[in-house]
Amino acid sequence: CLFAAEGLARRNFPERSRSYIRTRALPHDTPAPSAHMRTTCPGLIFPARTFSSSKIGIDARLIAYREGGIAEYMRRLIEAIAVLDTSDYFTILDSRKASSQTALAANFAHVKMLTPCHHRVERLTLGLEIARLRLDLLHSPDFIPPLFGARRTVITIHDLNFLHYPQFQTPDSRRYYNGNIQAAVRKADHILADSQATKADLCHLLRVPAERITVHPLGVDPMF
């Protein structure tokens, strides 16, 4: 299953980051939210008084803008987690441009965000939008997390080519990635890297302690 390693990455977290994402069983008499609630009442379906599992958000807004690359990573990641984790509760942060989607499982919901990807004030406005969701953990698969809004943050760093070869980036890309990456790695409670090479770059170029990084090689699409 593509990105099965992602669902197991919690085992490699530092002890200080484990407590808020431990899997806890639902009470046997707790009813699962209906499909209607999952699609029409996001943000209200996982009340703390009813469920004891962690509330985890995944920033998937990029899917509405692109087909391949990081957007495909997001699609496959969400599909895999829906199979691997049936105890925690997941809120998928979609772009306002995304078509309406039915949740993959009873513990999944979709919430549309007004903040566009890679906007110059994205880190501020996205934080304001997600604060109401009271997430225990937010995963930002596209490098840059919001300034606030969740108790803990995990980011995925795919590579640091924009630092190695800035001359091949558009001015907007340089402004977004180069201008935010230092703050992003400081903000993140843990970092997922696609390769040992990316981990080495994070340690050498951005001075990230090695123990804050977990390497998880990307999977292969079932069509191959």
PASEBA-1860 file (N, C-alpha, C; in nm, 3 decimals):
! residues 224
1> CLFAAEGL> 0.086/-0.119/0.000/0.000/0.000/0.000/0.089/0.124/0.000 ~ 0.060/0.213/-0.097/0.144/0.332/-0.111/0.144/0.413/0.017 ~ 0.263/0.447/0.062/0.284/0.526/0.183/0.238/0.456/0.311 ~ 0.249/0.325/0.313/0.221/0.255/0.438/0.317/0.301/0.546 ~ 0.440/0.331/0.507/0.539/0.379/0.604/0.496/0.509/0.670 ~ 0.419/0.590/0.596/0.374/0.718/0.652/0.284/0.695/0.772 ~ 0.193/0.596/0.760/0.102/0.570/0.870/0.171/0.515/0.993 ~ 0.291/0.459/0.974/0.366/0.402/1.086/0.473/0.496/1.138
9> ARRNFPER> 0.484/0.614/1.080/0.593/0.705/1.117/0.584/0.750/1.261 ~ 0.464/0.740/1.321/0.449/0.783/1.459/0.540/0.705/1.553 ~ 0.574/0.580/1.516/0.660/0.500/1.602/0.800/0.559/1.615 ~ 0.838/0.641/1.516/0.972/0.698/1.515/0.977/0.838/1.573 ~ 0.864/0.889/1.621/0.861/1.024/1.677/0.938/1.028/1.808 ~ 0.998/1.141/1.839/1.055/1.158/1.973/0.946/1.141/2.077 ~ 0.983/1.102/2.198/0.885/1.076/2.301/0.796/1.197/2.325 ~ 0.852/1.316/2.314/0.772/1.436/2.342/0.660/1.454/2.240
17> SRSYIRTR> 0.669/1.388/2.124/0.568/1.406/2.020/0.471/1.290/2.011 ~ 0.490/1.185/2.089/0.406/1.067/2.075/0.271/1.079/2.142 ~ 0.268/1.146/2.257/0.151/1.139/2.342/0.024/1.185/2.273 ~ 0.032/1.287/2.186/-0.088/1.344/2.129/-0.139/1.269/2.008 ~ -0.066/1.167/1.959/-0.114/1.093/1.844/-0.127/0.944/1.872 ~ -0.124/0.904/2.001/-0.142/0.763/2.032/-0.282/0.720/1.990 ~ -0.291/0.602/1.934/-0.419/0.549/1.892/-0.496/0.500/2.014 ~ -0.621/0.544/2.024/-0.705/0.501/2.135/-0.839/0.453/2.080
25> ALPHDTPA> -0.887/0.343/2.132/-1.010/0.283/2.080/-1.131/0.366/2.117 ~ -1.230/0.367/2.028/-1.355/0.433/2.058/-1.437/0.347/2.154 ~ -1.516/0.407/2.239/-1.609/0.328/2.322/-1.701/0.247/2.231 ~ -1.738/0.128/2.272/-1.818/0.040/2.187/-1.954/0.099/2.155 ~ -2.006/0.186/2.243/-2.139/0.241/2.221/-2.138/0.375/2.151 ~ -2.020/0.416/2.098/-2.010/0.544/2.028/-2.054/0.528/1.884 ~ -2.159/0.596/1.839/-2.204/0.582/1.700/-2.109/0.653/1.606 ~ -2.087/0.595/1.490/-2.003/0.658/1.388/-2.081/0.769/1.321
33> PSAHMRTT> -2.017/0.880/1.282/-2.087/0.988/1.214/-2.137/0.941/1.079 ~ -2.252/0.989/1.038/-2.309/0.949/0.910/-2.235/1.013/0.796 ~ -2.257/0.959/0.675/-2.193/1.016/0.556/-2.238/1.159/0.536 ~ -2.366/1.188/0.567/-2.417/1.325/0.553/-2.343/1.420/0.645 ~ -2.321/1.378/0.768/-2.248/1.463/0.863/-2.105/1.484/0.818 ~ -2.043/1.380/0.763/-1.903/1.391/0.726/-1.882/1.491/0.614 ~ -1.982/1.508/0.527/-1.964/1.596/0.413/-2.027/1.733/0.433 ~ -2.125/1.744/0.523/-2.194/1.873/0.537/-2.165/1.943/0.668
41> CPGLIFPA> -2.111/1.874/0.766/-2.087/1.936/0.896/-1.942/1.918/0.940 ~ -1.845/1.947/0.854/-1.706/1.932/0.897/-1.674/2.028/1.009 ~ -1.586/1.982/1.098/-1.549/2.066/1.210/-1.640/2.043/1.331 ~ -1.755/1.977/1.309/-1.847/1.952/1.418/-1.860/1.804/1.449 ~ -1.797/1.719/1.370/-1.825/1.576/1.381/-1.733/1.504/1.476 ~ -1.628/1.570/1.526/-1.536/1.504/1.615/-1.530/1.576/1.749 ~ -1.639/1.596/1.819/-1.635/1.670/1.946/-1.553/1.596/2.049 ~ -1.475/1.671/2.127/-1.386/1.610/2.225/-1.463/1.531/2.330
49> RTFSSSKI> -1.586/1.571/2.360/-1.662/1.502/2.464/-1.710/1.365/2.418 ~ -1.715/1.345/2.284/-1.767/1.219/2.231/-1.657/1.122/2.196 ~ -1.548/1.172/2.137/-1.442/1.085/2.090/-1.313/1.111/2.167 ~ -1.240/1.005/2.192/-1.115/1.017/2.264/-0.994/1.008/2.173 ~ -1.013/0.975/2.046/-0.901/0.962/1.954/-0.848/1.100/1.913 ~ -0.728/1.101/1.858/-0.666/1.226/1.816/-0.733/1.282/1.691 ~ -0.731/1.414/1.681/-0.784/1.483/1.564/-0.666/1.531/1.479 ~ -0.654/1.475/1.361/-0.539/1.498/1.275/-0.584/1.563/1.145
57> GIDARLIA> -0.518/1.670/1.107/-0.548/1.737/0.981/-0.439/1.712/0.878 ~ -0.479/1.703/0.752/-0.384/1.689/0.640/-0.414/1.800/0.541 ~ -0.316/1.883/0.515/-0.332/1.994/0.421/-0.321/1.942/0.278 ~ -0.435/1.926/0.213/-0.438/1.868/0.078/-0.486/1.970/-0.026 ~ -0.472/2.097/0.001/-0.522/2.201/-0.090/-0.456/2.196/-0.227 ~ -0.332/2.150/-0.234/-0.260/2.150/-0.361/-0.324/2.058/-0.464 ~ -0.400/1.960/-0.421/-0.463/1.865/-0.513/-0.552/1.936/-0.614 ~ -0.612/2.045/-0.575/-0.702/2.119/-0.665/-0.626/2.194/-0.774
65> YREGGIAE> -0.495/2.208/-0.756/-0.415/2.288/-0.850/-0.327/2.204/-0.942 ~ -0.294/2.083/-0.900/-0.198/2.003/-0.977/-0.243/1.857/-0.983 ~ -0.190/1.785/-1.083/-0.222/1.644/-1.099/-0.114/1.554/-1.039 ~ 0.012/1.579/-1.076/0.120/1.490/-1.035/0.202/1.547/-0.921 ~ 0.320/1.487/-0.900/0.413/1.537/-0.800/0.358/1.529/-0.659 ~ 0.372/1.637/-0.584/0.330/1.640/-0.445/0.180/1.618/-0.432 ~ 0.103/1.665/-0.529/-0.043/1.645/-0.524/-0.077/1.496/-0.530 ~ -0.008/1.421/-0.613/-0.031/1.276/-0.620/0.011/1.208/-0.490
73> YMRRLIEA> 0.121/1.255/-0.432/0.165/1.206/-0.301/0.054/1.223/-0.199 ~ -0.011/1.339/-0.199/-0.119/1.366/-0.104/-0.236/1.270/-0.125 ~ -0.275/1.250/-0.251/-0.388/1.160/-0.280/-0.361/1.021/-0.226 ~ -0.244/0.966/-0.259/-0.211/0.830/-0.220/-0.192/0.818/-0.068 ~ -0.137/0.920/-0.009/-0.120/0.921/0.137/-0.254/0.911/0.208 ~ -0.350/0.992/0.164/-0.483/0.992/0.226/-0.551/0.857/0.207 ~ -0.539/0.798/0.088/-0.599/0.668/0.063/-0.539/0.561/0.154 ~ -0.407/0.565/0.172/-0.340/0.465/0.254/-0.377/0.479/0.401
81> IAVLDTSD> -0.381/0.603/0.450/-0.414/0.624/0.591/-0.557/0.580/0.621 ~ -0.647/0.597/0.524/-0.785/0.553/0.545/-0.792/0.404/0.571 ~ -0.697/0.328/0.516/-0.692/0.183/0.538/-0.618/0.150/0.667 ~ -0.510/0.223/0.694/-0.422/0.189/0.805/-0.472/0.235/0.942 ~ -0.539/0.348/0.948/-0.575/0.408/1.077/-0.726/0.427/1.084 ~ -0.793/0.344/1.161/-0.937/0.356/1.178/-0.975/0.409/1.316 ~ -0.876/0.448/1.394/-0.901/0.494/1.531/-0.895/0.645/1.546 ~ -0.797/0.709/1.482/-0.788/0.854/1.489/-0.886/0.917/1.391
89> YFTILDSR> -0.907/1.048/1.407/-1.002/1.119/1.322/-0.930/1.222/1.237 ~ -0.958/1.216/1.107/-0.882/1.293/1.009/-0.971/1.398/0.942 ~ -0.918/1.520/0.936/-0.983/1.628/0.863/-0.894/1.665/0.746 ~ -0.944/1.646/0.625/-0.870/1.678/0.503/-0.900/1.822/0.466 ~ -0.796/1.904/0.461/-0.812/2.046/0.427/-0.806/2.060/0.276 ~ -0.920/2.083/0.214/-0.930/2.097/0.068/-0.930/2.243/0.028 ~ -0.891/2.269/-0.095/-0.904/2.403/-0.152/-1.051/2.433/-0.177 ~ -1.085/2.561/-0.171/-1.223/2.601/-0.203/-1.257/2.567/-0.348
97> KASSQTAL> -1.153/2.546/-0.432/-1.175/2.512/-0.573/-1.200/2.363/-0.594 ~ -1.179/2.283/-0.492/-1.193/2.139/-0.505/-1.339/2.100/-0.517 ~ -1.366/1.996/-0.595/-1.502/1.945/-0.603/-1.537/1.875/-0.473 ~ -1.666/1.869/-0.443/-1.710/1.804/-0.319/-1.674/1.656/-0.322 ~ -1.629/1.606/-0.208/-1.585/1.467/-0.199/-1.654/1.397/-0.084 ~ -1.682/1.269/-0.106/-1.735/1.185/0.001/-1.617/1.130/0.080 ~ -1.626/1.134/0.210/-1.516/1.087/0.295/-1.486/0.940/0.267 ~ -1.357/0.904/0.275/-1.314/0.768/0.246/-1.356/0.669/0.354
105> AANFAHVK> -1.373/0.716/0.475/-1.405/0.628/0.587/-1.484/0.706/0.691 ~ -1.537/0.634/0.791/-1.619/0.699/0.893/-1.541/0.798/0.977 ~ -1.407/0.782/0.983/-1.325/0.872/1.064/-1.259/0.981/0.979 ~ -1.312/1.009/0.860/-1.259/1.111/0.771/-1.365/1.218/0.743 ~ -1.320/1.343/0.732/-1.407/1.454/0.692/-1.327/1.548/0.603 ~ -1.397/1.621/0.516/-1.335/1.720/0.429/-1.384/1.859/0.466 ~ -1.291/1.953/0.475/-1.324/2.092/0.504/-1.257/2.181/0.400 ~ -1.334/2.269/0.340/-1.278/2.358/0.238/-1.217/2.483/0.301
113> MLTPCHHR> -1.097/2.517/0.252/-1.023/2.632/0.300/-1.028/2.745/0.196 ~ -1.041/2.867/0.242/-1.040/2.982/0.152/-0.898/3.021/0.112 ~ -0.801/2.994/0.198/-0.662/3.035/0.173/-0.604/2.959/0.054 ~ -0.557/3.029/-0.050/-0.496/2.959/-0.164/-0.355/2.912/-0.134 ~ -0.312/2.811/-0.207/-0.176/2.759/-0.190/-0.072/2.863/-0.228 ~ 0.036/2.868/-0.153/0.154/2.946/-0.184/0.128/3.097/-0.187 ~ 0.025/3.140/-0.120/-0.002/3.284/-0.110/0.095/3.348/-0.012 ~ 0.123/3.473/-0.029/0.224/3.539/0.054/0.182/3.549/0.200
121> VERLTLGL> 0.052/3.547/0.229/0.008/3.551/0.370/-0.056/3.418/0.410 ~ -0.025/3.313/0.337/-0.084/3.181/0.361/-0.064/3.132/0.504 ~ 0.055/3.150/0.558/0.085/3.094/0.690/-0.001/3.158/0.798 ~ -0.037/3.281/0.779/-0.123/3.350/0.875/-0.270/3.312/0.856 ~ -0.320/3.327/0.733/-0.463/3.307/0.710/-0.504/3.160/0.725 ~ -0.418/3.067/0.684/-0.452/2.926/0.703/-0.459/2.892/0.851 ~ -0.367/2.947/0.929/-0.372/2.926/1.073/-0.503/2.975/1.134 ~ -0.550/3.090/1.089/-0.676/3.144/1.139/-0.793/3.053/1.101
129> EIARLRLD> -0.787/2.997/0.980/-0.896/2.910/0.934/-0.904/2.779/1.012 ~ -0.789/2.720/1.041/-0.792/2.586/1.103/-0.801/2.591/1.256 ~ -0.785/2.709/1.314/-0.787/2.718/1.461/-0.917/2.662/1.518 ~ -1.028/2.684/1.449/-1.158/2.639/1.499/-1.169/2.486/1.501 ~ -1.084/2.417/1.424/-1.092/2.271/1.416/-1.029/2.203/1.536 ~ -0.946/2.276/1.611/-0.881/2.224/1.732/-0.808/2.092/1.705 ~ -0.720/2.096/1.607/-0.645/1.976/1.567/-0.535/1.946/1.668 ~ -0.518/1.817/1.698/-0.405/1.774/1.779/-0.277/1.775/1.696
137> LLHSPDFI> -0.291/1.743/1.567/-0.175/1.732/1.478/-0.214/1.778/1.339 ~ -0.128/1.857/1.276/-0.146/1.895/1.137/-0.026/1.846/1.057 ~ -0.054/1.776/0.947/0.052/1.734/0.856/0.046/1.825/0.733 ~ 0.159/1.891/0.705/0.172/1.975/0.586/0.263/1.903/0.487 ~ 0.208/1.833/0.388/0.290/1.754/0.294/0.364/1.839/0.190 ~ 0.334/1.969/0.184/0.397/2.057/0.086/0.490/2.157/0.155 ~ 0.580/2.104/0.240/0.687/2.182/0.301/0.644/2.278/0.413 ~ 0.553/2.372/0.382/0.534/2.490/0.466/0.407/2.479/0.551
145> PPLFGARR> 0.419/2.481/0.685/0.301/2.477/0.770/0.252/2.618/0.803 ~ 0.130/2.630/0.854/0.083/2.761/0.900/0.157/2.803/1.028 ~ 0.145/2.928/1.063/0.213/2.980/1.181/0.158/2.920/1.310 ~ 0.030/2.885/1.311/-0.035/2.832/1.431/-0.160/2.759/1.384 ~ -0.241/2.712/1.480/-0.369/2.651/1.444/-0.385/2.508/1.488 ~ -0.273/2.437/1.516/-0.278/2.298/1.563/-0.180/2.283/1.679 ~ -0.206/2.185/1.766/-0.119/2.165/1.881/0.021/2.123/1.839 ~ 0.032/2.038/1.738/0.161/1.990/1.689/0.160/1.990/1.537
153> TVITIHDL> 0.278/1.996/1.477/0.289/2.005/1.332/0.395/1.908/1.280 ~ 0.361/1.837/1.174/0.456/1.753/1.100/0.460/1.805/0.957 ~ 0.578/1.814/0.899/0.589/1.856/0.759/0.667/1.751/0.681 ~ 0.642/1.745/0.551/0.721/1.661/0.462/0.809/1.752/0.377 ~ 0.938/1.724/0.378/1.034/1.795/0.292/1.078/1.696/0.184 ~ 1.049/1.727/0.061/1.078/1.635/-0.049/1.222/1.650/-0.100 ~ 1.268/1.773/-0.104/1.407/1.801/-0.143/1.433/1.948/-0.113 ~ 1.557/1.989/-0.129/1.593/2.130/-0.111/1.656/2.186/-0.240
161> NFLHYPQF> 1.602/2.143/-0.353/1.655/2.189/-0.482/1.642/2.340/-0.498 ~ 1.542/2.399/-0.434/1.526/2.544/-0.447/1.638/2.619/-0.376 ~ 1.708/2.552/-0.284/1.827/2.613/-0.223/1.952/2.583/-0.305 ~ 1.958/2.462/-0.361/2.075/2.425/-0.442/2.077/2.498/-0.576 ~ 1.959/2.512/-0.637/1.952/2.568/-0.773/1.844/2.677/-0.781 ~ 1.862/2.785/-0.709/1.760/2.891/-0.710/1.742/2.955/-0.848 ~ 1.844/2.943/-0.933/1.835/3.005/-1.065/1.730/2.939/-1.154 ~ 1.689/2.818/-1.117/1.589/2.747/-1.196/1.448/2.763/-1.141
169> QTPDSRRY> 1.432/2.841/-1.037/1.301/2.864/-0.978/1.241/2.994/-1.032 ~ 1.109/2.998/-1.037/1.043/3.123/-1.072/1.056/3.219/-0.954 ~ 1.043/3.347/-0.979/1.051/3.443/-0.867/0.950/3.411/-0.756 ~ 0.829/3.369/-0.794/0.728/3.336/-0.694/0.769/3.214/-0.612 ~ 0.825/3.113/-0.679/0.869/2.993/-0.607/0.983/3.025/-0.512 ~ 1.078/3.106/-0.556/1.189/3.145/-0.469/1.136/3.221/-0.348 ~ 1.043/3.309/-0.370/0.988/3.388/-0.262/0.916/3.299/-0.161 ~ 0.843/3.200/-0.211/0.764/3.115/-0.122/0.851/3.014/-0.048
177> YNGNIQAA> 0.926/2.933/-0.120/1.003/2.826/-0.057/1.128/2.879/0.014 ~ 1.209/2.955/-0.058/1.332/3.005/0.004/1.301/3.100/0.120 ~ 1.191/3.173/0.108/1.158/3.269/0.211/1.094/3.209/0.335 ~ 1.043/3.086/0.324/0.970/3.026/0.436/1.032/2.900/0.494 ~ 1.129/2.840/0.426/1.176/2.708/0.468/1.244/2.711/0.605 ~ 1.319/2.815/0.634/1.384/2.822/0.767/1.281/2.824/0.878 ~ 1.179/2.906/0.863/1.075/2.914/0.965/0.996/2.783/0.972 ~ 0.979/2.717/0.858/0.902/2.592/0.854/0.969/2.483/0.936
185> VRKADHIL> 1.100/2.467/0.919/1.169/2.359/0.992/1.181/2.391/1.140 ~ 1.182/2.519/1.174/1.182/2.555/1.316/1.045/2.528/1.379 ~ 0.939/2.554/1.303/0.804/2.537/1.354/0.767/2.391/1.373 ~ 0.811/2.304/1.283/0.767/2.164/1.282/0.815/2.089/1.405 ~ 0.727/2.009/1.462/0.766/1.921/1.572/0.842/1.799/1.520 ~ 0.813/1.760/1.397/0.887/1.651/1.334/0.884/1.671/1.183 ~ 0.986/1.617/1.116/1.000/1.634/0.972/1.013/1.497/0.906 ~ 0.936/1.477/0.798/0.948/1.357/0.716/1.026/1.394/0.591
193> ADSQATKA> 1.127/1.316/0.555/1.210/1.342/0.438/1.200/1.224/0.342 ~ 1.199/1.254/0.213/1.184/1.148/0.113/1.306/1.057/0.103 ~ 1.423/1.106/0.142/1.546/1.029/0.121/1.652/1.067/0.224 ~ 1.754/0.983/0.231/1.868/1.014/0.317/1.938/1.140/0.267 ~ 1.939/1.161/0.136/2.003/1.281/0.081/1.931/1.408/0.128 ~ 1.798/1.403/0.130/1.723/1.519/0.179/1.747/1.540/0.327 ~ 1.752/1.433/0.402/1.782/1.445/0.545/1.919/1.509/0.565 ~ 2.018/1.465/0.488/2.152/1.522/0.501/2.150/1.671/0.467
201> DLCHLLRV> 2.075/1.709/0.364/2.064/1.851/0.329/2.000/1.931/0.441 ~ 1.898/1.875/0.503/1.832/1.945/0.613/1.929/1.967/0.729 ~ 2.010/1.866/0.755/2.106/1.877/0.866/2.216/1.977/0.834 ~ 2.268/1.974/0.712/2.384/2.055/0.676/2.347/2.198/0.636 ~ 2.239/2.213/0.559/2.203/2.345/0.508/2.117/2.425/0.606 ~ 2.030/2.355/0.678/1.935/2.425/0.766/1.958/2.394/0.913 ~ 2.060/2.314/0.943/2.100/2.286/1.081/1.987/2.220/1.162 ~ 1.911/2.132/1.098/1.805/2.060/1.169/1.867/1.940/1.240
209> PAERITVH> 1.843/1.920/1.368/1.895/1.801/1.437/1.844/1.673/1.374 ~ 1.932/1.576/1.356/1.896/1.452/1.287/1.781/1.379/1.353 ~ 1.770/1.389/1.486/1.666/1.315/1.557/1.526/1.371/1.531 ~ 1.517/1.488/1.470/1.387/1.546/1.436/1.341/1.507/1.297 ~ 1.417/1.422/1.230/1.386/1.385/1.091/1.368/1.234/1.080 ~ 1.262/1.192/1.012/1.241/1.051/0.979/1.240/1.037/0.828 ~ 1.323/0.947/0.775/1.327/0.921/0.631/1.221/0.817/0.598 ~ 1.135/0.849/0.502/1.035/0.752/0.456/1.031/0.756/0.304
217> PLGVDPMF> 1.097/0.662/0.237/1.098/0.660/0.090/0.956/0.653/0.035 ~ 0.935/0.721/-0.077/0.802/0.723/-0.137/0.768/0.588/-0.198 ~ 0.639/0.560/-0.206/0.593/0.431/-0.258/0.579/0.431/-0.409 ~ 0.532/0.320/-0.461/0.513/0.301/-0.604/0.364/0.279/-0.631 ~ 0.310/0.349/-0.731/0.169/0.335/-0.765/0.137/0.189/-0.801 ~ 0.023/0.137/-0.758/-0.013/-0.002/-0.789/-0.015/-0.032/-0.938 ~ -0.035/0.069/-1.023/-0.038/0.044/-1.167/0.095/-0.007/-1.220 ~ 0.203/0.014/-1.143/0.333/-0.035/-1.186/0.363/-0.174/-1.129
END
